[in-house]
Amino acid sequence: MNKRGAEMSMSVIIVAAIALLVLIILAVLILGAGRRVSEGTGCAGTGGTCYSSCADLAEDQGGIWTPDVTNGGTKGGCRADEQCCIKIGGGAEE
């Protein structure tokens, strides 16, 4: 038998296994970083509050609230029936 050929194929298998392991680790790191970015740019990450409506939020907490249309609903981390509201003004102190 040709020992050199067997050693070479074993080396290729080992290198391929290491390369696959490195790719899996990179994929996990990249997906984890992407999740943190979406959390940081969601409603809470931009200083907003998820609420049924911005008018209801203004009644409950005071101030002037406006909807953040880019983060409303599930794409901003809110429930589907909620808006992401950003406070743009202060209310009267009681």
Secondary structure, DSSP 8 states (H G I E B T S, - for coil): --HHHHHHHHHHHHHHHHHHHHHHHHHHHHHHHHHHHHHHTSTGGGT-EEES-HHHHHHHH-SEEEE-TTS-GGGGTS-TT-EEEEEEE-----
